[in-house]
C-alpha cells in the first residue's frame, strides 16, 4: 500500500547542499535567474524553479570544515527545508547504478574498518540522525508516482570512498544501510541543532558488487578531485574505470531527473 502524503507547509525557500562540481552544476542548471557568489567561504548559487527560491551550496567531498560554515550561513538565511542531494556508493546488492535512495536516517560510519570482522561499538551503532519524516515520505512518494526507481533506507557517512566491492557489502551489513556518502551526517547534525527540517536524496553511482578505481588518492584536502591523479587512478584499474565511465552519464541524468521532481512539485 502506498504511504499517504502527509500534510506539510507550503515550501518557498529551499537550501540544497551538494558536494562535488558535477552535483553542484547539475543542480544549478535547473534554476532560472541564477546568481553566483561565495559567502561564508561557501560556493553558492541562487535561483528559482517555479514559485520556489533555491539556494545551492557546495560543501566539497567529505565536507571538510563545512559544518561551521553552514551553521553561520543558516543563522543568516531562513529556509523552509534543507535537501542534501548527490551521488552515493551502493551498499545493498538490490540497488543498481542510477537508483535513487531517500534516507530514513544516516549513520556515522567513519570508524568503519574495511576488512575487520569486528562490529562497531554500541556507541558507534547509535551515532545516527533521523531525517524529517514528512519530507522523506513526500519525496519518496513523489518519485515513485513519477515512475522513478526509488528506495527508502538508511545511509552511512564514511571518511573515504569505499572502492572495494567486498568492503561495500561489509559496510552495508554492518550498518544495515543502502548507500554510503561522505557528507550527509555532519550536514544533518547542523540542521538538527538548528531545528531545520532536512532530507537526503542520493543516486547510486556504483553498485555494491562493483570495484572502483582508488579515487581516494585523487582527493585533495579541500574536498576537490585532482584531475591528474584521478586519471592515474583510473589508468591503474582500467576495467573498473570503464564500467564507471559507461554508467556515469546515466547516473548524472538520473540525479537531474529526480531533482526536477522534488524541486518543482
Rosetta blueprint (number, residue, H / E / L):
1 X L
2 X L
3 X L
4 X L
5 X L
6 X L
7 X L
8 X L
9 X L
10 X L
11 X L
12 X L
13 X E
14 X E
15 X E
16 X E
17 X E
18 X E
19 X L
20 X L
21 X H
22 X H
23 X H
24 X H
25 X H
26 X H
27 X H
28 X H
29 X L
30 X L
31 X L
32 X E
33 X E
34 X E
35 X E
36 X E
37 X E
38 X E
39 X E
40 X L
41 X L
42 X E
43 X E
44 X E
45 X E
46 X E
47 X E
48 X E
49 X E
50 X L
51 X L
52 X E
53 X E
54 X E
55 X E
56 X E
57 X E
58 X E
59 X L
60 X L
61 X L
62 X L
63 X L
64 X L
65 X L
66 X H
67 X H
68 X H
69 X H
70 X H
71 X H
72 X H
73 X H
74 X H
75 X H
76 X H
77 X L
78 X L
79 X L
80 X L
81 X E
82 X E
83 X E
84 X E
85 X E
86 X E
87 X E
88 X E
89 X E
90 X E
91 X L
92 X L
93 X L
94 X L
95 X L
96 X L
97 X L
98 X L
99 X L
100 X E
101 X E
102 X E
103 X E
104 X E
105 X E
106 X E
107 X E
108 X E
109 X L
110 X L
111 X L
112 X L
113 X L
114 X L
115 X L
116 X L
117 X L
118 X L
119 X L
120 X L
121 X L
122 X H
123 X H
124 X H
125 X H
126 X L
127 X L
128 X E
129 X E
130 X E
131 X L
132 X L
133 X H
134 X H
135 X H
136 X H
137 X H
138 X H
139 X H
140 X H
141 X H
142 X H
143 X H
144 X H
145 X H
146 X L
147 X L
148 X L
149 X L
150 X E
151 X E
152 X E
153 X E
154 X E
155 X E
156 X E
157 X E
158 X L
159 X L
160 X L
161 X L
162 X L
163 X L
164 X L
165 X H
166 X H
167 X H
168 X H
169 X H
170 X H
171 X H
172 X H
173 X H
174 X H
175 X H
176 X L
177 X L
178 X L
179 X E
180 X E
181 X E
182 X L
183 X L
184 X H
185 X H
186 X H
187 X H
188 X H
189 X H
190 X H
191 X H
192 X H
193 X H
194 X H
195 X L
196 X L
197 X L
198 X E
199 X E
200 X E
201 X E
202 X E
203 X E
204 X E
205 X E
206 X E
207 X L
208 X L
209 X L
210 X L
211 X L
212 X L
213 X L
214 X L
215 X H
216 X H
217 X H
218 X H
219 X E
220 X L
221 X L
222 X L
223 X L
224 X L
225 X E
226 X L
227 X H
228 X H
229 X H
230 X H
231 X H
232 X H
233 X H
234 X H
235 X H
236 X L
237 X L
238 X H
239 X H
240 X H
241 X H
242 X H
243 X H
244 X H
245 X H
246 X H
247 X H
248 X H
249 X H
250 X H
251 X H
252 X H
253 X H
254 X H
255 X H
256 X H
257 X H
258 X H
259 X H
260 X H
261 X H
262 X H
263 X H
264 X H
265 X L
